[in-house]
Amino acid sequence: MSALAPSIFSTTDPNLNKTRRIQLGNSYSLPSVRLYEDKVLKHGVLSLISLWDSRIASSPSQNRTLANFHYCFHGMAFDIIGVLGFGKSFDILSTGDTKMIDSVAKHIKLSTFRSRIAFGKHIQWLFRDWDRARKYVLTAISDALKKRKKENAESANIGGNDGGSNHVDLLQRLVNARDPLTGEPIDNESLMAEISVLLIGGTDTTSNTLDWVVLCLLGRPDVYERLKREIRAEFSDKSTIIGFDMARIKLPYLTAIIYEAMRLHPAVAGYLPRCVREEGAHLMDGRNPGEFDPDRFMGSDSEERIKDVLVFSSGVRICAGRHLAMAELYTTLANLILSLLLNYHIVRGTYHTHVQKLHDSYGEIVRIGYSQVSISNPTELKRILSTHSFRKGSDYETVRFLPPSIFTTTDPELNKTRRRQLGNSYSLPSVRLYEDKILQHGVISLMTLWDSQIASSPSQDKTLVNFHYCFHGMAFDIIGVLGFGNSFNILSTGDMTMVYLARKTIVYGILNSIVPFSDHLYWLLGDYIKARDMLVKYSRDTVLSRKSATEGTHVDILQRLVNAYDPLTKKGLDQDSLTTEVFFMLFSSTDTTSNTLSWIVLHLLYNPEVYKRLKHEVRSTFTDKSAVIFYDMARIQLPYLTAVVYESMRLHPAVSGYVPRQVPADGAHIMDGQYFVPSDTTLCISFYASHRNRNVWANPNKFDPERFMGADAEDRIKDVLAFSSGVRNCVGRFLALAEIYTTLANLILSNIPLNYNIARGRYHTYIGALHAMYGEVVRVGYNQVSVSNLDELKRILSTHDFRKGQMYEDNGVIAVNSFSAIDPTTSKAKRRQIGSSYSLPSVRLYEDKVLGHGVLSLMQTWNSQLMLSQDTKKKALVNFYYGFHGLAFDIIGVLGFGNSFNILSTGDTAIIDQVSKTLNLGILQSSLPFGNYVHRLFRGMVNSRDTLIENTMNTIKKRQQENAAARASGKEHSAHVDVLQRLVDAHDSLTGEKLDDESIKSEMLLMLAAGTDTTSNTLVWATMCLLHFPGVYKQLKEDIRTAFPDKATVIRYDMARSRVPYLTAFLYEVMRMYPTVSGYLPRRVPPKGAYLMNKYHVPFGTEVCVSIGACHRSSIVWEDPEKFDPSRFMGPDAEDRFRDVLAFSAGVRICIGRFLGLVELYTTMANLVHKYDFELPDSIKGKYGSTEDIPGSSFITFAPMYPKNDCWMLVSQAN
């Protein structure tokens, strides 16, 4: 510590230590700490609780957040020392700025280094960063001292106050400290030393002790439960803020836990290395000294036991700041357990599943808290809810900024009055009067939005929507027009301001109910309080505007509320009460309805058989597609829709959280008198657990609308308590049901499951399951039919009559090319121009480059890894997914762009990233209705596309210049033998027309996209199959190595194809089971319509989906189609079997680059299996039973979903 004067901690002079203790002892005394306690609490545990609660409630999921308590306790400790020792908090908890923590850590390291290494001062240049940190800390201390002394001087001048300013903190006590003999103040250097000690000694020690206490509690749930009971029994009021003396005196078990944790893990363990655990073991009465056991401090001798814990040292050099540290420890732990952990599952949003698990384990009545009992028996719940005797809990009254509403009031008489006043506003007859507005601003507005998005999309047949946000916008628009006089126009404008304000207000409401002092945390919750105030003002202004308006003919809830009166007393609602009811209508009628609709749609997406039946019911009942289905029409004529709605509300009731009811003053007998609960108990109404009660519902966790279709359907419906029941049932239930029924019935014509699975990359598995269930022709959408019959697919693909859909050309990235052309004439011309570029004779000319920049380059990379491997068995761990991708791109680089991209040799994947972003941009532009504005939203993708196009055009120009130079020297063109040269030279054999630069560019970019992922992913799946089917791998390895015994042989395409028939069988079986193009491949039915399989007529306007994946797994075409079996391609009919694999499509639009793809596949697999042995690493062995279990997705190509995790293998040189 040579940089600072001796301090009370560092001095070795006994006399100076005694002097400092007399000077400073009062600063750290227990009475002084009591004076600081408000600041310790405010900037300590209360700030931490607010931080954690706000993070949980304002997180995107609004139900959880991950907190690292170690760093949080550090931030808290520094903030406390900041406000006590520096005059202001460091605000680490509120800002996340850890500069002071980092600087102190470096300052400690530098001081330790200087004190331990004699020549440390001569090599300071090695530690400049540490020295800068030391200067930062010392400057902060110096500045704090200067500022405080200045304030003291100004205060003395103004008021004649000799004591200086009125600060109540450690800094002021230190500045005021005097030498007991001379009366002189402590000099500035010594003050700096003492504050430095405070900053170091008062932060890590406390925070690390808190860490250990929490870790001990996490490791011993029995101890935690006992501590929780002690705290909650002693402090039943959750709003209590527990001070140091309260905790120390009233919570003996907390004291025991703290001292036991400090015994095991003393904060200054370096200077007292386990002295108590080892040397003092004989003092522990036979208990295991290494075990965490707080009971050793709970006996009659506990005071003596505590004295044996020397965590604060002892005697003449005992830690001066021990009382401050203990105040932080006690207040933090006691208040966290009372205020935060009590509400853990409520705040996390996991209350419903937590309570259900308890009911599943312990029955229909479960004690879930100190004074909370949860009930899941529906009969008992209905009895409790049928009377006002069980009042709503005090949690409902936490909204203190507005008078009680019909929902929040706990007063039975006020609730009865409100229901008489407002009930008619929400009655079924009234809802029928509002229905035109519900439809117009609800589902019709939503359908208009979706239809316009589809119509304005490049493909004009589909668009991607987030139905959750759409349903939220719709629900808010309906409440806007019914409760506020005007729609919020969220669906038409996309302006979600009202939704965000409502969400922030809900978050504030949650915090207000859990953190009773949240009103005083404006610095932390300012945005949420502003949102609340804006909505309160908006509600009040709405009421004032309607009340002051001249008599109108408004037919809405707002007018009903303004006109409402109690038929018994004739009393209406005053201004504040009207404001309250309008305000709460915004929350109770939006999230509930929209979330219910979201759950229903999710169930339809995951249960296609339910969706199919519901669709049939709706479309067969209402055959006129232009009809608008009203609530009563849907409710009466669509029984299966009712079943779907109630089954979804059973599984996912909108109100699944904490619904408390208070037991009457005399207590209550519940469950037919089996249990008595006293008056101070809260009964928790567990709708979610009741709806999944095994005693009530068969197979309760299964989505099964059929349970509401029997003769007892009405009784079953009454057991669904989604709208509560009895005297406090939801007053707005008819409005919600009208929205739910009309929305679903009118939307059901849309192709929800098909588009969902396309967007999720699950089209291949979704369609495959439908074909397995319903046959070779399946209607998969309103105007989509999928075909898996092999002969029918070949017929469709053999003619230009079934054209590609518009989506192929509308990518917004590149011009029409040989793949994307829809017009048959254009497609034929393109193939004549460039067909020879990809012919087998041409590919044979490129084969040296394919080998040199493909498999041979990959082998060089693997050989280098083997040389560097530390494995004693000389094995290297490689990710073959990225290796094969680099190989495919390098080949296309040398063939199509004049030079390899050198990905394998350099690891630079910039070109892969550019292509990926360009493809994603094309998908967005073809599917999003705002494609014209996509550049502003996706600037990174646009930049990648522009760079890619610019580089492509530069490549074309360079080649053209080389050709011009060659012609000038008397040659026909440059000597390049590659695809690029063939494209530059290409011409139509009929017309002589050449490709212009734009067309060359388009074909090059097509080659870059279509010639990389397809080949590399096939190689990936091939390798997966070898790793997971050892018998196949063994035979392939033996066949290749027998055919080519010389390890130096480089195996070419024709050699592999002719000499190793099993390799061909293996590759075709891979392409059968894992065709890289497995996604959505639509063909348009001709204008005259068409017959499929000579028996199904499909009209013009229908899309026929070419389902290659389903065809390849058809049990009609393939024996045991789900089995990976290359031998199916080894018989006398092998050639015919090859033609049944449509991995490269077929007919007039067959893949033009198939020969190049095959050459890469054959040469890569043959040479790798010839030269290397493969095996799964231990981390992946047993992870998947077979390749069928490996998750895959099919967006553009079919690839493993998690290549960073699943595509690893160990390679070694072949034996």
TAZIQUI-V379973 format. One record per residue. N is the residue number from 1. NEAR is the number of other C-alpha atoms within 12 Angstrom. Layout:
BEGIN
n: {N & N}
near: {NEAR & NEAR}
END
This chain:
BEGIN
n: {1 & 2 & 3 & 4 & 5 & 6 & 7 & 8 & 9 & 10 & 11 & 12 & 13 & 14 & 15 & 16 & 17 & 18 & 19 & 20 & 21 & 22 & 23 & 24 & 25 & 26 & 27 & 28 & 29 & 30 & 31 & 32 & 33 & 34 & 35 & 36 & 37 & 38 & 39 & 40 & 41 & 42 & 43 & 44 & 45 & 46 & 47 & 48 & 49 & 50 & 51 & 52 & 53 & 54 & 55 & 56 & 57 & 58 & 59 & 60 & 61 & 62 & 63 & 64 & 65 & 66 & 67 & 68 & 69 & 70 & 71 & 72 & 73 & 74 & 75 & 76 & 77 & 78 & 79 & 80 & 81 & 82 & 83 & 84 & 85 & 86 & 87 & 88 & 89 & 90 & 91 & 92 & 93 & 94 & 95 & 96 & 97 & 98 & 99 & 100 & 101 & 102 & 103 & 104 & 105 & 106 & 107 & 108 & 109 & 110 & 111 & 112 & 113 & 114 & 115 & 116 & 117 & 118 & 119 & 120 & 121 & 122 & 123 & 124 & 125 & 126 & 127 & 128 & 129 & 130 & 131 & 132 & 133 & 134 & 135 & 136 & 137 & 138 & 139 & 140 & 141 & 142 & 143 & 144 & 145 & 146 & 147 & 148 & 149 & 150 & 151 & 152 & 153 & 154 & 155 & 156 & 157 & 158 & 159 & 160 & 161 & 162 & 163 & 164 & 165 & 166 & 167 & 168 & 169 & 170 & 171 & 172 & 173 & 174 & 175 & 176 & 177 & 178 & 179 & 180 & 181 & 182 & 183 & 184 & 185 & 186 & 187 & 188 & 189 & 190 & 191 & 192 & 193 & 194 & 195 & 196 & 197 & 198 & 199 & 200 & 201 & 202 & 203 & 204 & 205 & 206 & 207 & 208 & 209 & 210 & 211 & 212 & 213 & 214 & 215 & 216 & 217 & 218 & 219 & 220 & 221 & 222 & 223 & 224 & 225 & 226 & 227 & 228 & 229 & 230 & 231 & 232 & 233 & 234 & 235 & 236 & 237 & 238 & 239 & 240 & 241 & 242 & 243 & 244 & 245 & 246 & 247 & 248 & 249 & 250 & 251 & 252 & 253 & 254 & 255 & 256 & 257 & 258 & 259 & 260 & 261 & 262 & 263 & 264 & 265 & 266 & 267 & 268 & 269 & 270 & 271 & 272 & 273 & 274 & 275 & 276 & 277 & 278 & 279 & 280 & 281 & 282 & 283 & 284 & 285 & 286 & 287 & 288 & 289 & 290 & 291 & 292 & 293 & 294 & 295 & 296 & 297 & 298 & 299 & 300 & 301 & 302 & 303 & 304 & 305 & 306 & 307 & 308 & 309 & 310 & 311 & 312 & 313 & 314 & 315 & 316 & 317 & 318 & 319 & 320 & 321 & 322 & 323 & 324 & 325 & 326 & 327 & 328 & 329 & 330 & 331 & 332 & 333 & 334 & 335 & 336 & 337 & 338 & 339 & 340 & 341 & 342 & 343 & 344 & 345 & 346 & 347 & 348 & 349 & 350 & 351 & 352 & 353 & 354 & 355 & 356 & 357 & 358 & 359 & 360 & 361 & 362 & 363 & 364 & 365 & 366 & 367 & 368 & 369 & 370 & 371 & 372 & 373 & 374 & 375 & 376 & 377 & 378 & 379 & 380 & 381 & 382 & 383 & 384 & 385 & 386 & 387 & 388 & 389 & 390 & 391 & 392 & 393 & 394 & 395 & 396 & 397 & 398 & 399 & 400 & 401 & 402 & 403 & 404 & 405 & 406 & 407 & 408 & 409 & 410 & 411 & 412 & 413 & 414 & 415 & 416 & 417 & 418 & 419 & 420 & 421 & 422 & 423 & 424 & 425 & 426 & 427 & 428 & 429 & 430 & 431 & 432 & 433 & 434 & 435 & 436 & 437 & 438 & 439 & 440 & 441 & 442 & 443 & 444 & 445 & 446 & 447 & 448 & 449 & 450 & 451 & 452 & 453 & 454 & 455 & 456 & 457 & 458 & 459 & 460 & 461 & 462 & 463 & 464 & 465 & 466 & 467 & 468 & 469 & 470 & 471 & 472 & 473 & 474 & 475 & 476 & 477 & 478 & 479 & 480 & 481 & 482 & 483 & 484 & 485 & 486 & 487 & 488 & 489 & 490 & 491 & 492 & 493 & 494 & 495 & 496 & 497 & 498 & 499 & 500 & 501 & 502 & 503 & 504 & 505 & 506 & 507 & 508 & 509 & 510 & 511 & 512 & 513 & 514 & 515 & 516 & 517 & 518 & 519 & 520 & 521 & 522 & 523 & 524 & 525 & 526 & 527 & 528 & 529 & 530 & 531 & 532 & 533 & 534 & 535 & 536 & 537 & 538 & 539 & 540 & 541 & 542 & 543 & 544 & 545 & 546 & 547 & 548 & 549 & 550 & 551 & 552 & 553 & 554 & 555 & 556 & 557 & 558 & 559 & 560 & 561 & 562 & 563 & 564 & 565 & 566 & 567 & 568 & 569 & 570 & 571 & 572 & 573 & 574 & 575 & 576 & 577 & 578 & 579 & 580 & 581 & 582 & 583 & 584 & 585 & 586 & 587 & 588 & 589 & 590 & 591 & 592 & 593 & 594 & 595 & 596 & 597 & 598 & 599 & 600 & 601 & 602 & 603 & 604 & 605 & 606 & 607 & 608 & 609 & 610 & 611 & 612 & 613 & 614 & 615 & 616 & 617 & 618 & 619 & 620 & 621 & 622 & 623 & 624 & 625 & 626 & 627 & 628 & 629 & 630 & 631 & 632 & 633 & 634 & 635 & 636 & 637 & 638 & 639 & 640 & 641 & 642 & 643 & 644 & 645 & 646 & 647 & 648 & 649 & 650 & 651 & 652 & 653 & 654 & 655 & 656 & 657 & 658 & 659 & 660 & 661 & 662 & 663 & 664 & 665 & 666 & 667 & 668 & 669 & 670 & 671 & 672 & 673 & 674 & 675 & 676 & 677 & 678 & 679 & 680 & 681 & 682 & 683 & 684 & 685 & 686 & 687 & 688 & 689 & 690 & 691 & 692 & 693 & 694 & 695 & 696 & 697 & 698 & 699 & 700 & 701 & 702 & 703 & 704 & 705 & 706 & 707 & 708 & 709 & 710 & 711 & 712 & 713 & 714 & 715 & 716 & 717 & 718 & 719 & 720 & 721 & 722 & 723 & 724 & 725 & 726 & 727 & 728 & 729 & 730 & 731 & 732 & 733 & 734 & 735 & 736 & 737 & 738 & 739 & 740 & 741 & 742 & 743 & 744 & 745 & 746 & 747 & 748 & 749 & 750 & 751 & 752 & 753 & 754 & 755 & 756 & 757 & 758 & 759 & 760 & 761 & 762 & 763 & 764 & 765 & 766 & 767 & 768 & 769 & 770 & 771 & 772 & 773 & 774 & 775 & 776 & 777 & 778 & 779 & 780 & 781 & 782 & 783 & 784 & 785 & 786 & 787 & 788 & 789 & 790 & 791 & 792 & 793 & 794 & 795 & 796 & 797 & 798 & 799 & 800 & 801 & 802 & 803 & 804 & 805 & 806 & 807 & 808 & 809 & 810 & 811 & 812 & 813 & 814 & 815 & 816 & 817 & 818 & 819 & 820 & 821 & 822 & 823 & 824 & 825 & 826 & 827 & 828 & 829 & 830 & 831 & 832 & 833 & 834 & 835 & 836 & 837 & 838 & 839 & 840 & 841 & 842 & 843 & 844 & 845 & 846 & 847 & 848 & 849 & 850 & 851 & 852 & 853 & 854 & 855 & 856 & 857 & 858 & 859 & 860 & 861 & 862 & 863 & 864 & 865 & 866 & 867 & 868 & 869 & 870 & 871 & 872 & 873 & 874 & 875 & 876 & 877 & 878 & 879 & 880 & 881 & 882 & 883 & 884 & 885 & 886 & 887 & 888 & 889 & 890 & 891 & 892 & 893 & 894 & 895 & 896 & 897 & 898 & 899 & 900 & 901 & 902 & 903 & 904 & 905 & 906 & 907 & 908 & 909 & 910 & 911 & 912 & 913 & 914 & 915 & 916 & 917 & 918 & 919 & 920 & 921 & 922 & 923 & 924 & 925 & 926 & 927 & 928 & 929 & 930 & 931 & 932 & 933 & 934 & 935 & 936 & 937 & 938 & 939 & 940 & 941 & 942 & 943 & 944 & 945 & 946 & 947 & 948 & 949 & 950 & 951 & 952 & 953 & 954 & 955 & 956 & 957 & 958 & 959 & 960 & 961 & 962 & 963 & 964 & 965 & 966 & 967 & 968 & 969 & 970 & 971 & 972 & 973 & 974 & 975 & 976 & 977 & 978 & 979 & 980 & 981 & 982 & 983 & 984 & 985 & 986 & 987 & 988 & 989 & 990 & 991 & 992 & 993 & 994 & 995 & 996 & 997 & 998 & 999 & 1000 & 1001 & 1002 & 1003 & 1004 & 1005 & 1006 & 1007 & 1008 & 1009 & 1010 & 1011 & 1012 & 1013 & 1014 & 1015 & 1016 & 1017 & 1018 & 1019 & 1020 & 1021 & 1022 & 1023 & 1024 & 1025 & 1026 & 1027 & 1028 & 1029 & 1030 & 1031 & 1032 & 1033 & 1034 & 1035 & 1036 & 1037 & 1038 & 1039 & 1040 & 1041 & 1042 & 1043 & 1044 & 1045 & 1046 & 1047 & 1048 & 1049 & 1050 & 1051 & 1052 & 1053 & 1054 & 1055 & 1056 & 1057 & 1058 & 1059 & 1060 & 1061 & 1062 & 1063 & 1064 & 1065 & 1066 & 1067 & 1068 & 1069 & 1070 & 1071 & 1072 & 1073 & 1074 & 1075 & 1076 & 1077 & 1078 & 1079 & 1080 & 1081 & 1082 & 1083 & 1084 & 1085 & 1086 & 1087 & 1088 & 1089 & 1090 & 1091 & 1092 & 1093 & 1094 & 1095 & 1096 & 1097 & 1098 & 1099 & 1100 & 1101 & 1102 & 1103 & 1104 & 1105 & 1106 & 1107 & 1108 & 1109 & 1110 & 1111 & 1112 & 1113 & 1114 & 1115 & 1116 & 1117 & 1118 & 1119 & 1120 & 1121 & 1122 & 1123 & 1124 & 1125 & 1126 & 1127 & 1128 & 1129 & 1130 & 1131 & 1132 & 1133 & 1134 & 1135 & 1136 & 1137 & 1138 & 1139 & 1140 & 1141 & 1142 & 1143 & 1144 & 1145 & 1146 & 1147 & 1148 & 1149 & 1150 & 1151 & 1152 & 1153 & 1154 & 1155 & 1156 & 1157 & 1158 & 1159 & 1160 & 1161 & 1162 & 1163 & 1164 & 1165 & 1166 & 1167 & 1168 & 1169 & 1170 & 1171 & 1172 & 1173 & 1174 & 1175 & 1176 & 1177 & 1178 & 1179 & 1180 & 1181 & 1182 & 1183 & 1184 & 1185 & 1186 & 1187 & 1188 & 1189 & 1190 & 1191 & 1192 & 1193 & 1194 & 1195 & 1196 & 1197 & 1198 & 1199 & 1200 & 1201 & 1202 & 1203 & 1204 & 1205 & 1206 & 1207 & 1208 & 1209 & 1210 & 1211 & 1212 & 1213 & 1214 & 1215}
near: {25 & 20 & 24 & 27 & 24 & 26 & 36 & 37 & 34 & 27 & 24 & 15 & 15 & 17 & 14 & 24 & 25 & 24 & 25 & 37 & 31 & 25 & 33 & 38 & 31 & 26 & 37 & 36 & 26 & 22 & 17 & 25 & 33 & 28 & 26 & 35 & 36 & 27 & 35 & 43 & 38 & 34 & 37 & 48 & 46 & 44 & 41 & 41 & 45 & 41 & 39 & 37 & 43 & 40 & 29 & 32 & 36 & 31 & 21 & 15 & 17 & 24 & 27 & 23 & 23 & 15 & 18 & 15 & 29 & 23 & 25 & 37 & 41 & 41 & 39 & 47 & 52 & 44 & 43 & 46 & 45 & 38 & 34 & 42 & 45 & 41 & 34 & 27 & 30 & 31 & 32 & 32 & 38 & 29 & 18 & 19 & 20 & 22 & 23 & 34 & 35 & 25 & 28 & 36 & 28 & 26 & 34 & 29 & 24 & 32 & 29 & 19 & 24 & 23 & 17 & 14 & 15 & 12 & 11 & 19 & 21 & 12 & 15 & 18 & 13 & 14 & 21 & 16 & 20 & 26 & 28 & 23 & 26 & 31 & 26 & 24 & 34 & 31 & 21 & 28 & 36 & 26 & 22 & 31 & 35 & 22 & 22 & 32 & 28 & 18 & 24 & 27 & 21 & 19 & 19 & 17 & 15 & 13 & 15 & 13 & 15 & 15 & 25 & 25 & 28 & 21 & 27 & 30 & 35 & 44 & 41 & 36 & 39 & 40 & 42 & 32 & 31 & 25 & 22 & 18 & 12 & 11 & 14 & 15 & 21 & 29 & 22 & 26 & 21 & 31 & 39 & 34 & 33 & 45 & 43 & 43 & 35 & 42 & 40 & 35 & 34 & 43 & 40 & 32 & 37 & 45 & 38 & 33 & 41 & 42 & 31 & 31 & 41 & 32 & 24 & 27 & 28 & 15 & 16 & 19 & 14 & 16 & 27 & 28 & 24 & 24 & 36 & 32 & 25 & 24 & 39 & 32 & 21 & 24 & 25 & 23 & 22 & 30 & 25 & 25 & 34 & 39 & 35 & 36 & 25 & 23 & 35 & 27 & 17 & 22 & 31 & 31 & 34 & 42 & 38 & 34 & 42 & 49 & 43 & 40 & 38 & 44 & 43 & 36 & 36 & 34 & 35 & 26 & 22 & 12 & 13 & 23 & 19 & 24 & 27 & 31 & 30 & 17 & 15 & 23 & 22 & 15 & 22 & 30 & 15 & 12 & 18 & 19 & 26 & 21 & 21 & 31 & 29 & 38 & 30 & 34 & 32 & 23 & 17 & 12 & 17 & 23 & 17 & 17 & 27 & 32 & 20 & 28 & 35 & 33 & 37 & 34 & 26 & 16 & 10 & 18 & 25 & 19 & 32 & 36 & 38 & 29 & 32 & 40 & 40 & 40 & 44 & 51 & 46 & 43 & 43 & 46 & 47 & 50 & 40 & 42 & 35 & 37 & 39 & 36 & 29 & 32 & 33 & 27 & 26 & 30 & 37 & 31 & 27 & 23 & 31 & 36 & 27 & 25 & 39 & 37 & 25 & 25 & 31 & 25 & 16 & 17 & 24 & 37 & 34 & 32 & 24 & 30 & 26 & 29 & 27 & 32 & 34 & 45 & 43 & 43 & 37 & 37 & 28 & 31 & 37 & 30 & 25 & 37 & 34 & 19 & 23 & 27 & 26 & 38 & 36 & 33 & 30 & 28 & 32 & 29 & 27 & 27 & 30 & 23 & 23 & 29 & 27 & 28 & 35 & 39 & 38 & 35 & 33 & 28 & 25 & 23 & 16 & 25 & 27 & 26 & 25 & 38 & 34 & 28 & 34 & 39 & 31 & 27 & 36 & 36 & 26 & 22 & 17 & 25 & 33 & 27 & 26 & 35 & 37 & 27 & 35 & 44 & 38 & 30 & 36 & 48 & 43 & 34 & 32 & 39 & 34 & 23 & 30 & 31 & 24 & 23 & 27 & 28 & 21 & 24 & 29 & 30 & 30 & 26 & 34 & 34 & 36 & 33 & 25 & 20 & 34 & 23 & 25 & 38 & 40 & 41 & 40 & 48 & 52 & 45 & 43 & 46 & 44 & 37 & 33 & 41 & 45 & 39 & 32 & 23 & 29 & 30 & 30 & 32 & 35 & 24 & 17 & 21 & 20 & 22 & 19 & 30 & 34 & 27 & 27 & 36 & 32 & 33 & 34 & 30 & 35 & 42 & 37 & 36 & 40 & 35 & 31 & 41 & 41 & 29 & 26 & 33 & 26 & 18 & 27 & 17 & 19 & 29 & 32 & 19 & 23 & 32 & 30 & 22 & 26 & 35 & 22 & 22 & 35 & 31 & 22 & 26 & 32 & 28 & 23 & 32 & 34 & 24 & 21 & 31 & 25 & 14 & 15 & 10 & 12 & 13 & 12 & 25 & 27 & 35 & 43 & 38 & 34 & 35 & 39 & 36 & 28 & 29 & 24 & 22 & 18 & 13 & 13 & 13 & 17 & 24 & 32 & 22 & 24 & 24 & 30 & 41 & 36 & 36 & 43 & 43 & 43 & 36 & 41 & 41 & 35 & 33 & 43 & 40 & 33 & 35 & 45 & 38 & 33 & 41 & 42 & 32 & 32 & 43 & 36 & 27 & 29 & 34 & 27 & 23 & 24 & 30 & 24 & 29 & 36 & 32 & 23 & 35 & 34 & 22 & 24 & 36 & 28 & 17 & 22 & 23 & 15 & 13 & 18 & 13 & 19 & 30 & 38 & 35 & 36 & 25 & 23 & 34 & 27 & 17 & 21 & 31 & 29 & 34 & 42 & 38 & 34 & 42 & 49 & 41 & 40 & 40 & 43 & 42 & 37 & 39 & 35 & 35 & 33 & 36 & 31 & 39 & 34 & 33 & 35 & 36 & 32 & 25 & 15 & 15 & 20 & 26 & 20 & 28 & 24 & 14 & 11 & 12 & 18 & 20 & 27 & 20 & 21 & 25 & 30 & 34 & 41 & 43 & 47 & 47 & 45 & 45 & 47 & 44 & 47 & 40 & 35 & 23 & 19 & 23 & 27 & 16 & 15 & 25 & 24 & 21 & 33 & 28 & 35 & 27 & 32 & 30 & 23 & 15 & 11 & 14 & 21 & 17 & 15 & 26 & 30 & 23 & 34 & 42 & 40 & 38 & 37 & 36 & 28 & 22 & 28 & 37 & 26 & 31 & 34 & 37 & 29 & 32 & 41 & 40 & 40 & 43 & 51 & 46 & 43 & 41 & 45 & 47 & 47 & 36 & 38 & 36 & 32 & 34 & 32 & 35 & 36 & 39 & 31 & 28 & 30 & 31 & 27 & 23 & 28 & 32 & 37 & 43 & 31 & 36 & 45 & 36 & 28 & 31 & 31 & 26 & 17 & 21 & 23 & 37 & 36 & 34 & 30 & 41 & 31 & 28 & 26 & 34 & 38 & 45 & 45 & 41 & 35 & 34 & 26 & 31 & 36 & 30 & 25 & 38 & 34 & 18 & 23 & 26 & 26 & 37 & 37 & 34 & 32 & 26 & 35 & 34 & 29 & 31 & 31 & 32 & 36 & 33 & 26 & 31 & 36 & 40 & 39 & 34 & 32 & 28 & 25 & 21 & 16 & 22 & 28 & 26 & 27 & 39 & 34 & 27 & 33 & 37 & 33 & 29 & 37 & 37 & 25 & 22 & 16 & 24 & 34 & 27 & 25 & 35 & 37 & 27 & 35 & 42 & 39 & 29 & 36 & 48 & 46 & 36 & 34 & 42 & 34 & 23 & 31 & 35 & 27 & 22 & 24 & 24 & 20 & 15 & 19 & 12 & 15 & 11 & 14 & 23 & 28 & 31 & 32 & 32 & 30 & 43 & 34 & 33 & 41 & 43 & 42 & 40 & 49 & 51 & 48 & 43 & 47 & 45 & 37 & 35 & 41 & 44 & 39 & 32 & 25 & 29 & 31 & 30 & 32 & 34 & 25 & 18 & 20 & 19 & 22 & 19 & 34 & 32 & 24 & 29 & 36 & 29 & 27 & 35 & 32 & 28 & 35 & 34 & 31 & 33 & 36 & 34 & 35 & 35 & 28 & 24 & 28 & 19 & 16 & 24 & 23 & 14 & 17 & 22 & 16 & 20 & 28 & 29 & 21 & 28 & 31 & 22 & 21 & 33 & 31 & 18 & 23 & 35 & 26 & 19 & 29 & 35 & 24 & 21 & 33 & 27 & 17 & 23 & 25 & 19 & 17 & 17 & 15 & 13 & 12 & 11 & 13 & 16 & 22 & 26 & 18 & 27 & 29 & 36 & 43 & 43 & 36 & 38 & 39 & 39 & 31 & 30 & 25 & 23 & 18 & 13 & 13 & 14 & 18 & 23 & 32 & 24 & 25 & 24 & 32 & 41 & 34 & 36 & 45 & 46 & 43 & 35 & 41 & 39 & 37 & 36 & 43 & 42 & 39 & 40 & 50 & 41 & 44 & 45 & 47 & 44 & 46 & 47 & 44 & 39 & 39 & 36 & 35 & 31 & 29 & 20 & 18 & 29 & 31 & 24 & 23 & 38 & 32 & 24 & 24 & 38 & 30 & 19 & 25 & 24 & 18 & 15 & 21 & 13 & 20 & 30 & 39 & 35 & 35 & 26 & 22 & 36 & 27 & 18 & 22 & 32 & 28 & 34 & 44 & 38 & 34 & 43 & 48 & 41 & 39 & 43 & 43 & 42 & 40 & 48 & 42 & 41 & 37 & 44 & 38 & 42 & 38 & 34 & 35 & 37 & 32 & 24 & 15 & 15 & 19 & 27 & 23 & 30 & 20 & 13 & 10 & 19 & 18 & 28 & 20 & 21 & 24 & 31 & 37 & 42 & 43 & 48 & 47 & 46 & 47 & 48 & 43 & 46 & 39 & 35 & 22 & 19 & 23 & 25 & 17 & 15 & 24 & 26 & 23 & 36 & 28 & 34 & 27 & 31 & 31 & 23 & 15 & 11 & 14 & 22 & 17 & 16 & 26 & 28 & 23 & 34 & 38 & 41 & 38 & 35 & 36 & 28 & 22 & 26 & 36 & 26 & 30 & 36 & 37 & 28 & 30 & 42 & 40 & 40 & 44 & 51 & 46 & 44 & 43 & 46 & 49 & 49 & 40 & 42 & 41 & 39 & 34 & 31 & 31 & 36 & 33 & 32 & 23 & 13 & 16 & 23 & 18 & 16 & 19 & 19 & 15 & 22 & 30 & 22 & 17 & 27 & 23 & 31 & 30 & 33 & 27 & 32 & 35 & 37 & 39 & 36 & 24 & 16 & 26 & 16 & 20 & 34 & 40 & 30 & 34 & 31 & 36 & 31 & 26 & 24 & 16}
END
